[in-house]
Amino acid sequence: MLPDDARIISVDDHVIEHPRVWLDRVPTKYADVAPRIVKLPDGNDTWLYEGKQSGNFALNAVAGKHPRDFGMDPRSYDDMLPGCHDIEDRIKDMDIEGTWAQLCFPNFGGFAGSTFYAAEDKDFAKLCISAYNDFILDEWCAYAPERQIPLMMVPFWDVEASVAEIERTVDKGAKSISFVEAPHKLGLPSYHTDHWDPILRVCEEAELPLSMHFGSGGMPQGLAPDGDMFISIALFGLNSMITTVDLLMSDVFYKFPNLKVALSEGGIGWMPYLLERIDYSWGRHKYWCNVNADKLPSELFREHIYGCFISDQSGIEQRHRIGIDNIMFESDYPHSDSNWPHTRKLLAEHLVDVPDDEARKIVELNARTLYRFWD
Amino acid sequence: MLPDDARIISVDDHVIEHPRVWLDRVPTKYADVAPRIVKLPDGNDTWLYEGKQSGNFALNAVAGKHPRDFGMDPRSYDDMLPGCHDIEDRIKDMDIEGTWAQLCFPNFGGFAGSTFYAAEDKDFAKLCISAYNDFILDEWCAYAPERQIPLMMVPFWDVEASVAEIERTVDKGAKSISFVEAPHKLGLPSYHTDHWDPILRVCEEAELPLSMHFGSGGMPQGLAPDGDMFISIALFGLNSMITTVDLLMSDVFYKFPNLKVALSEGGIGWMPYLLERIDYSWGRHKYWCNVNADKLPSELFREHIYGCFISDQSGIEQRHRIGIDNIMFESDYPHSDSNWPHTRKLLAEHLVDVPDDEARKIVELNARTLYRFWD
């Protein structure tokens, strides 16, 4: 069971950036081009950046609403819980749902900075990424350092600049880098090249796990173009499955034996199947395929890859097939998967048959160990 | 446990078409263009069809070999078990591995007839499909009708011709249609249209389940282009996951409430996860997404979709989360996943903790019921 004194750490939540995140931080000369919120004639708020309206909050800021009120319409800051964007209210909302600490991904910025990767002015985009990181470190996490795990973006299209930003933010307390699950889908080199080595090396040396959020490499592919968007929503975990096999069959974990990767929002219930499948296939094809034949893929997985769940009874039931040290919890506040304000209650129901020591690892200790996040 | 008197029915095996399958059956005037085997200078055999060499046996005909001898080199008929292509030997090999009956997919023809879909002369391609079906009905299955379940191809690019071929072959004893898991990936309308209704209707009326083999809609998508082919092999089950959600979120099972779909070679261990995920997402998004909101997706699944496994401990352990009536076994002879000649022994080990009545359903009765295949 979930011990009463276990402090729940959620490793996948989201910050809705407040309107002044960038305006407060970029040099004055950029004041006209920095991402800003504009009020539309219909009363909704939208981001304006490089002359483009981009992003609405929609499903990303619906915590507390009934699903009947979900949708893709743009919304305004007035139409969401203040905890979406205000750290003081966020901590209160965490107290209400019963979570102690959390790791937040960006919203406007994209899970791993895709908004800035798409920008025209890449130099300014780098400033915007640093500004976001400073917002997270100096404002968001600084308010409650025991309760917010600092997750950074990097200008991943520029390896050297990414290394510099990692080094800069590590000195300020960064605990993880939000990184792209499938860079090849963004037109960049894949994990089967040496392209990313400087970034991976500095993360390994600084003991910074990479947090790879599903969707950071785009939508699931191969779907019918005329199927409803719901099909993507239900299948987003496939992105994490692909990333798992892709990484395990690359040289990444052989080159960086202490590197860790957290798969964010991908669920865990598929892991027992996929690990069996990859081991079974590997036993048959390792002789003729160009893959590392030294270590059973499921062993490599347990040394390097972590998953998290919101609601995943099959994964919890088969937790020992995954690895009890590889499972973490996520609340997903304030996204549409969130169970706020019932998070702790539902999690306790989920873990009712799990021994206390295992439950404590899953809800708290694994995250503390992975993210080196101790009081 | 696996009862000693249970007759194992494998619902995913493969026939390597012998060299005269088409030459023996197409009208004489097509003798020069019919698919034929040619001997290459290096001693290997290859199919020649419309002037193109296509297909080698490779991993599709390796039963009995050690994985060290697997590879993608073309091979010859001399380099495979005669049971790959000779029905008399096939039955002997089934006796050796301990399987009673099986359902075979084409090899040269493609799982669902993709070779003929790609042909220039589509009229002749239809003749070739009918010739294959006659081979399966009159030669392959006729030799041992209690031990071979007749699975047909159809010229799926032509709905009317497909309906005619289904009606023609049903009269001769056809028990299932091999159909494309993701027609949109082949440039055809998706399951979110009414395009396929005449085919689905005649299958429903004739109680013919559709057998959808993974890969019949192409390779998994979104993979790194420079990753090894092994990554595809390990991830092929994702195709079945996509098809599951795609079908459940289409109108197909609402329009055809008695239609059944067997997912072939896709495994089962992912089903508990995916069913939880789709139910969870559906509960949140059914209000605003354009999906049927009448029936819980997992309920719809249990009424319509079947899976099969070779080696899948997590799936067997969680069989009740899938549905005990929805699980079947596959041997995959003579492909590289096959455990020939140890099939029955390994299956028995797999089912050691499963009650006899459930084991009997999984290995035999579910297939008999779905394919209406009774002695």
Contacts between the chains, C-beta under 8 A, distances in Angstrom:
chain1	res1	chain2	res2	distance
A	67	B	283	6.9
A	67	B	284	4.6
A	67	B	285	7.0
A	67	B	286	7.7
A	67	B	287	5.5
A	68	B	287	4.8
A	70	B	284	6.5
A	70	B	285	6.5
A	70	B	287	6.4
A	70	B	288	5.3
A	71	B	288	4.5
A	72	B	288	7.3
A	182	B	222	6.6
A	182	B	224	7.3
A	184	B	223	8.0
A	184	B	224	4.3
A	184	B	225	6.5
A	184	B	226	7.8
A	185	B	222	6.1
A	190	B	224	3.5
A	190	B	225	7.2
A	190	B	226	5.5
A	190	B	227	6.5
A	191	B	224	6.8
A	192	B	224	5.7
A	192	B	226	4.6
A	192	B	227	5.3
A	193	B	226	7.0
A	217	B	222	7.7
A	218	B	222	7.7
A	220	B	222	6.9
A	220	B	242	7.5
A	221	B	221	3.9
A	221	B	222	3.7
A	222	B	182	6.6
A	222	B	185	6.1
A	222	B	217	7.8
A	222	B	218	7.8
A	222	B	220	6.9
A	222	B	221	3.7
A	222	B	222	6.9
A	222	B	239	7.5
A	222	B	242	5.8
A	223	B	242	6.4
A	223	B	246	7.0
A	224	B	182	7.3
A	224	B	184	4.4
A	224	B	190	3.5
A	224	B	191	6.8
A	224	B	192	5.6
A	224	B	246	5.8
A	225	B	184	6.5
A	225	B	190	7.2
A	226	B	184	7.7
A	226	B	190	5.5
A	226	B	192	4.6
A	226	B	193	7.0
A	227	B	190	6.6
A	227	B	192	5.3
A	227	B	246	6.0
A	227	B	249	6.3
A	227	B	250	7.3
A	228	B	249	6.2
A	228	B	289	5.1
A	228	B	290	4.7
A	228	B	291	5.3
A	229	B	289	6.4
A	230	B	249	6.0
A	230	B	281	6.8
A	230	B	282	7.3
A	230	B	285	5.3
A	230	B	286	7.9
A	230	B	289	3.9
A	230	B	290	7.7
A	230	B	291	5.0
A	231	B	245	5.4
A	231	B	246	6.2
A	231	B	249	5.3
A	233	B	281	5.1
A	233	B	285	6.1
A	233	B	289	7.8
A	234	B	245	5.0
A	234	B	249	7.5
A	234	B	274	7.7
A	234	B	277	5.8
A	234	B	278	4.6
A	234	B	281	4.7
A	234	B	282	7.4
A	235	B	241	6.7
A	235	B	242	6.3
A	235	B	245	5.5
A	237	B	273	7.4
A	237	B	274	8.0
A	237	B	277	6.3
A	238	B	238	5.3
A	238	B	241	6.4
A	238	B	242	7.3
A	239	B	222	7.5
A	241	B	235	6.8
A	241	B	238	6.3
A	242	B	220	7.5
A	242	B	222	5.8
A	242	B	223	6.4
A	242	B	235	6.3
A	242	B	238	7.3
A	245	B	231	5.4
A	245	B	234	5.0
A	245	B	235	5.5
A	246	B	223	7.0
A	246	B	224	5.8
A	246	B	227	6.0
A	246	B	231	6.2
A	249	B	227	6.4
A	249	B	228	6.2
A	249	B	230	6.0
A	249	B	231	5.3
A	249	B	234	7.5
A	250	B	227	7.2
A	267	B	273	6.3
A	267	B	277	6.3
A	268	B	273	8.0
A	269	B	270	7.9
A	269	B	272	6.1
A	269	B	273	2.9
A	269	B	274	8.0
A	269	B	276	6.3
A	269	B	277	7.5
A	270	B	269	7.9
A	270	B	270	5.1
A	270	B	273	4.5
A	270	B	274	7.5
A	272	B	269	6.1
A	272	B	313	7.9
A	272	B	314	3.6
A	273	B	237	7.4
A	273	B	267	6.3
A	273	B	268	8.0
A	273	B	269	2.9
A	273	B	270	4.5
A	273	B	273	7.3
A	273	B	312	7.0
A	273	B	314	5.2
A	273	B	315	6.6
A	274	B	234	7.7
A	274	B	237	8.0
A	274	B	269	8.0
A	274	B	270	7.4
A	276	B	269	6.2
A	276	B	311	7.1
A	276	B	312	6.4
A	276	B	313	6.2
A	276	B	314	6.0
A	277	B	234	5.9
A	277	B	237	6.3
A	277	B	267	6.3
A	277	B	269	7.4
A	278	B	234	4.6
A	280	B	310	8.0
A	280	B	311	5.5
A	280	B	337	7.6
A	281	B	230	6.8
A	281	B	233	5.1
A	281	B	234	4.8
A	281	B	337	7.9
A	282	B	230	7.3
A	282	B	234	7.5
A	283	B	67	6.9
A	284	B	67	4.6
A	284	B	70	6.5
A	284	B	336	5.5
A	284	B	337	7.1
A	285	B	67	7.0
A	285	B	70	6.5
A	285	B	230	5.3
A	285	B	233	6.0
A	285	B	336	7.2
A	286	B	67	7.7
A	286	B	230	7.9
A	287	B	67	5.5
A	287	B	68	4.8
A	287	B	70	6.5
A	288	B	70	5.3
A	288	B	71	4.5
A	288	B	72	7.4
A	289	B	228	5.1
A	289	B	229	6.4
A	289	B	230	4.0
A	289	B	233	7.8
A	290	B	228	4.7
A	290	B	230	7.8
A	291	B	228	5.3
A	291	B	230	5.0
A	310	B	280	8.0
A	311	B	276	7.1
A	311	B	280	5.5
A	312	B	273	7.0
A	312	B	276	6.4
A	313	B	272	7.9
A	313	B	276	6.2
A	313	B	321	7.8
A	314	B	272	3.6
A	314	B	273	5.2
A	314	B	276	6.0
A	314	B	318	5.6
A	314	B	321	5.7
A	315	B	273	6.6
A	317	B	318	6.9
A	318	B	314	5.6
A	318	B	317	6.8
A	318	B	318	6.9
A	321	B	313	7.8
A	321	B	314	5.7
A	336	B	284	5.5
A	336	B	285	7.2
A	337	B	280	7.6
A	337	B	281	7.9
A	337	B	284	7.1
